[in-house]
Amino acid sequence: MNIRVRYAPSPTGLQHIGGIRTALFNWHFARSAGGKFILRLEDTDRTRYDPAFEQNLYDTFRWLGIHWDEGPDTGGLFAPYVQSKRTELYRHHAQELLEKGHGYRCFCSAERLEKIRAERETARSSATGYDRHCRTINAEESSRRAAAGENFTIRLRIPLEAVTCFNDRLLGDIEWKNNDINPDPVLLKSDGFPTYHLANIVDDHLMEITHVLRAQEWLSSTPLHVILYKAFDWDPPEFCHLPMVMGQDGKKLSKRHGAASIDEFRLQGILSEALINYTALLGCSYEEGKELYSPEELGKRFSLDKLNKAPAVFDYKKLEWYNGQYIRMKTNDELAALTIPWALQQGLFTENAAVEQRCLYTEAIGLVRERVVFLPEIPEKLRFVFSEPALPAAEEFMPKKSGLVSTLSLLTMGKTLLGEYFPGGKALSDEEAENLAKELAEKEEIKVGDLLMPLRVAITGQRVSPPLFASIRLLGEKQCLARVERALRFLSGQELVGHSPS
């Protein structure tokens, strides 16, 4: 069988994790089977359609590196792949259902339908959906009223008192009572545009889709779709309803759980590789004990047999772990290219900064790459390299159980240590510098951490910073000494104004 699958989003909102997971599974299934992956825009909801959402779709897929074999921008044997350009096809097929007796015209006004809904609500009736008021209108009257210009929709004639059966690749054999299906849903609206159900079925058939992989939230629509396939005398594709993606509270993933749109993840500084790797494992098992996969590996290893029935829980902390792993796989040059927009935004340097500034930034990334989870953290942690940090409160310089006087003494020792760090103008190695600090600490009978704390704060402005000696080497002796001397003047001034010396 020539496998053909599709991702068919409605451009009525931003791309989100659930949709991207569906697209990934379809893409990987096509790649694993040597089949075709098709993108189709289901844009018949014209009241909510926005071209910005369509552009977001393309931008998101481009960022993720997901490519389709056929689609709106690439063409294919079954073009166009945009439903708003295929309306004549849907009208033709709706007319076919009328002629076969599987559909009928409904002349009910919006006001009548609203009145029925309100009356049921007042009566607290359990009845839902359309009351099939126009189902019994004979064909002759229906044609006459349509010819007279009366507005109508076309509804599907759901077989009554019957059961619809179908097989789901993941969930097995399913039986659905037709009485539980939305009563005679609209297939063609009065404006000539199809509803989702008609357009979806017609396009899947005409585009020769062999497998429909979609979220389990669409499971309740499948009996209706199976009835439509039978009405057209078409063989349905194989269905596979994917496990839901839930938040850690057990509810469907949504904005209340944090970032939901892919744009939000991008703005947070999540790498596309990390997002693909983690999302592709939501509801699918690959190799036990292995967590990191390239897109190529995922495409080769994917199988419908590896899907899980249980809902998948989206863990933001786990995604952060993946992001950190992929950050550390990249070179300094790659990370610089990815994070310079944030560096410019944070004011580390300007767009027209000298080449030396950008080279310094690239080199400095090595100080923090092992310590960051999100891309914007890189320029944030490197701010001290490009500008003298603001002096924090005096207490920030003080190790535990140290007062102002002892801290001044420690920083003076640190200044001495700094002078020995650049013998002959060349910096020591990290190991040599650490040994030098240990020797001085032993001589003065103090802890190494206490010795280095005031020096660290004077140079970086923080108690927790990138590796101290590597930072000193990058900044250079002159700049580091200037910062230490500034800190000494500041702390000495605190003593003069009566700061507790203990």
N, C-alpha and C positions, 0 to 999 in steps of 0.2 A: 504494500500500500504506500502511495505517495502521501506522506504526512503533510497536512496543511492546517496550521493553527493561526489564530488571530488575537490581537489585542484591540478592543473596540471601545475606546473611551468616549465619553460625552464631554465636549469642551465647555463645561458649565462651572468649572472650578479648577483650582490648582491641583497638580499631580500630588498624590499622597502615598504613604507607605503601602496601604492595601492594594492600590492600583498598580504600583510599581512591582510589588511581589507577584501579582497576577501576570504582568508583562514578562517578568523574569522567567517564571515557570514555563510560559508559552515559548519564549525565546530559547530557553535551554532544552525544552522538549524537542523543538524543531531541529536544533543543532545536534542533539544526541541521536536523532533518527534520520539525519540527512534530509530533513523536510524543509518546508517554507514557513517563514514567519511573516504574517501580514499585519499591517496597521490600517485600521479603518476608523474614520471619524464619524461617530453617530451624533450628528449635529441637528437633529430634527426638532429638538426643544428650542425653538427660536426665541422664546421669551427669556431664557436664561443663558443663551449662547453669548459669548464674548470673544472677539478675536484675540484678546490678550491671553485668554485661557488656552486657545489653540497654539499661540506662540510659546506659551509656557510648556506645553507638551513637547514641542520640538526642542526647546532649549534644555529641558530636563533629560530627554533621551540622548541628546548630543553630549551632555555633561557625563551621563552614566556610561556612554559608549555602547548603547544598545542600538543595533541596526536591523532594519526590516528588509525583507526581500521584495515586497510589493507594498505600495502605499501611496498616499496623496502626492508626495513630492518625488517619488521614484517611478510611479506608474506600474504597469503590469497588464497581464492579459484580461483582467476583469475590471479595469478602470471605468469610471472614476471610483475612488475609494473614499468619497465624501458623500454621505447620505443625502444632503440637501441638493446634490446634483443628480440624484437617481429617482426623483419623485415620480416620474412617469412610469417607471418600473413598478413601484408600489401601487399606483392607481390601477395599473393593468392587472396586477395580481389580486387586488381587492375586488375588482370587477369579476375576475374568474371565480372567486369564492361566492359572490352573489349568484352567478349563473349555476354553480354547482349546488346551491342551497345551503352552503356552509356559513354563509354570511347574510346579513339583512340590513336594510337601511333603518336608521333610528332618527325620527324627527323630533325627539324630545328637546325642548329648549333648556338652556342653562337654568332658567328660573324654575322650571318644573323639577329638574333634578335636585336643585337646592331645597325646594319645598319638601320633597320626599325625605331628604336627609334630615331636615329640621323636624318634621313630623315624627320620624323614627326616634330621634333624640329625645323629643318631648315624651313620647310613649315608652322610652327606654327599651325599644325593640332590639332584639338580637340580630335582626336582618341587616345585611350590609350590601353595598354595591347596587348595581342597576336592577330595577324591578321587572325587566323584560317586557315593558309595556308595548313596545313596537314589534316584538318577536312574532306575533300572530297576524300582522298586516300581510295580506296576500300580495303576490308579486305584481299583479295588475295595478292595484291601488298604489303600491310603493313606487312603481315606475311613473304613474300619472302624477303623483305629488312631486317627484323629483323633476319631471319635465316642466312642471308649473313653476319651478324656481324655488321650491321650499328647501330650506337648509336641512342638511342631514349629515349624519356620520354613518360609517359602516361598522357594524359590530360582528363579532364571531359568534356563531350559534353553537354554544357549548352543549355537547350531548348530555341529556339529563339522565339521572339515575344510573350512572355508569361509573366505572373505575378506570383510570388511566395508569398504565404500568410502563416503567422504563428501567433501564439498568444504569447505574452510576459506577464508574470505574473504581472509585474509592469507597463509596457507601453501599454498594451492592444493589440488589433488586428493591425497587421502591414502588409502592402502590398508593394512588392518591384518589380519593373520592371526588368525582366531578362536582358534587354539591359544595365542596370546600374550595373550589376554584372561583376566582373573581367572576361574578355572573356576566356572561356575554360582554367581554371588554371591547372597547373601541379599538378598531384596527386602523381606520382612516378617519382623520378629523375633518370637520366641516370646511377647513381651509385647504383641503387637499393634501395636507402633510400626514405621513404615517405616524402611528405611535411606535414606541420602541419595539413592541412584540412583532408587528408585521415586518418592519424594516429589517430587524435582526434576523428573522427566519429566512426571508427572501434573500438577503445578502449572503448569509452563511451557505445557503443552497447554491446560489449562482456562482459564488466564489469557491465552491468545492471544498469547504472547510470539513475536515475529517474528524477533528476532535475539538470540543469546546471545553476549555479549562477556565473556570471562573469561580469567584468566591461563593461560599455556601449561602450567602444572603440571597442569591438568585435561585436557590433550589425550589422555592415555592412557585417560581415562574415556569419551571421546566415542564410540568404537566400541561400547561397551556400551550407551550411551544410544541410539545409532542402532538397534541390535538391538531395544531396548525399543520405540522408536517403531514399528518395523515389526511387532512383535508385537501392538501395539494397532491397527495399520492407520492410524496417524496420520502426517501429513507433519511431518518435523522442522523446526525453525527454521533460520535461517542461522547457522552457527557462525563465530566469529572469535576465535582464541586470541591474546591480547595478549602482546607481548614481555615477558620477565621483567624484574624490577627487581633489579639486582645491586649488591653492594658493590664498592669499587674493587679488591678482591682477586679479582674474578671469580666470587665465590660469591654465592648467593642472599642478599639483604639480610636481616639478622637482628639480634638484640640485640647480638651481638659487634661490630657495626659502629658502635655508639653508639645514639642514640635511635631506637627502632623504633616505639613506640606514639605516636599523635597526642598523647596526654596529655603525654608527655615533651617534645615540641616546644612545646606550650603553656607548660609550666613553664619552659622555657628562654627564653621570650620571643619565640617566632616568631609573626609575624602570620599570620592565616588567609589573607589575600590573597597573601602571599608563598608560603605552602605550596601553595595551589591553583595559582598561576601556574607554579611550578617543577615540581610533580608532573604537571601536565597536559602538560608538554613531555617527559616521560620516555617515549620510544618513539613520539613523534608530532611531525611537522614542520609548522610553520605558514608564516610569512613569513620568508624569509632576511634576516638582519640585524636582525630585531626580536625583542626578548626579553620585553618587558613587555606583558601583556595583561590586560584586565579579564575577570571571569567571563563577562560578556555577549559580549565579543569571542570568547572561546574557544568559547562555545556556538554562535555564528554560523559560525565558521570551521572547526569540526571536520568531518573526513571520514574514513571508513575507508580511503580511498585515501592518506591522509597518514601512516598507521601504518608503522612500521619493523619489519622482521623481526628485526633484531639486538637482543639484550638491551640494556636501558638501564642506565647506571651512575649510581647515586645519589651525587652529590658534595655533601658537607655544606658545603664552602667555597662552592660555587655557591649553595646555599640561603641561606647567610649573606649573600652579596652581594645576593640578591633581598630579603632582609629589610631590609637597610640602605636599599635603594632605596625600599621601601614606607614605612619609618619617615620618610624625608625628604619623602615626599608628604603626610604628615599635618600638621595644624596643632598648635600647642602645646597648645591646649585638648583636642584628640583624644588626644594623647600623654599628657597629664596624666590623663585619665579612664582610659586603659589601664594606666598605671603606678602610680597611687596605691596599689593593693594592695601592691606591692613597697615603695613608700616607707614605708608603715605598718609593714610587716614588718621593714624595715631600721631603723626607729626615727627617721626624719627628723622626723616629727611624729606626733601622736596622732590618733585617729579624731575627737576633739572639738576639734582645733586651730582656732584663730581663722581667720576668712576670709582675713586678711592672709597667714597662712602658706601656705595653698593657692594664693593668688594669686601669692605669691613663687615657689612651686614651678613654677607654670605659666610664669611669665616666665623663670625660670632654665633651663627646658628648651631655650630658644633657644641657650644656651651650648654644649650638647652634642649636639644632634640630628644634626649633620653628622659626628659622631665615633663613633656607637654602631652596633652590629650587633644586639644583643639588647635587648629592653625593660628588663630589670632593671639594665642598665648605666646607664640614665638616673639613677635615684636614687643608685646607687653613686657616680657621678661628681659628683653635686651635694651630697654629704654635707657638704662644707666650707662650703656656703652656710648650712646650718642649725645647725652646731655648730663651735666652734673646733677645728681639726684638731690631733691630737697632734703634738708636736714630733718630727721625725725626727732621726736621728743628724746630728751636725754636718757630716759629709762630704756629706750630701744637699744642703746649702746651697751647696757649693763648686763653681764652674765648673771645667772642666779646667785643670790647672796652677796652680790657686789654692790658697792655704793659708788658715788661719784669719784672720790679720790682714787679708789682702787681701779676704777675703769680708766681714769686718766693715765694711771701707771701702766695698765695693760696696753693702752693704745700707743703709749710712748715706746713700749717694747715692740709693738707691732711695726712702728715706724723704723726702728732699728732693724727688725727682721726684713722689712721691705728694702732697706738699703743693701742688705746682703743678698737679696734675691736677684740682683742684676750685676754680678761680678764682671767687671770689664765691659759693662753695657749690654751683656747678653744674659737673657733670663735662664734660670735653672730649669731643669725638668720638674714635673710635678712630684716625682719621687724624691728628688734632691731637696725640693722646697719643703716637703712634708717632714723629711728627716731633720732639716734645719729647724723647723718649728718644734719638733719633738725635743730636740737637744736643748733649745732655749726654755721650753716648758719644764723640763726636768731640772735644769739649772736653777730656775726660779721657784721650783716646787709648786707648780700650778698645773691645771688641766690644759691640754692643747686647745680644747673647745673654748675655754674661757679666754685664752690668749688671743685666739683668732676672731672672737665675736665682735669686739669693738672695731677691729680692722675691717671685717666684712661689712659692717654697717656703714663705716666711713666711706668705703669704696663703692658699694652697690646701693646704699640707702635702705637695705633690708636685712633682717635677721636670717631669713631663708633666701638663698640666692643660688645662682649657678656656681659651679666649682670655683672656689676663691682664687687659687693660684693660676688657673687657666684664664680667669678674668683679668688678673693683674698683668699677666703676660700680654694679653690682647690690648689692654689700655696703655701699657708702657709705664716706665718708671716715673717720668716727669708728671704725668697726669695723676697717677696714684698718690704720689707724695703730696701734690697740691690738695687732693681731697682729704688726706689724713691730717695735714696741717690745718685745714679749714675746720675739721671736726675737733681737733685739739683746742683751737681758739674758741669754738662754740662751747665745749665742755668746761673749759677754764672760765668762761664768762658765766656759766651756770653756777660755778662755785662762788664767784664774786657776788652774785645776787642772792646768795643764801640758800642754794639748793642743798638738801641734806647730804653731807659728805660720807655718811656711813655706808 
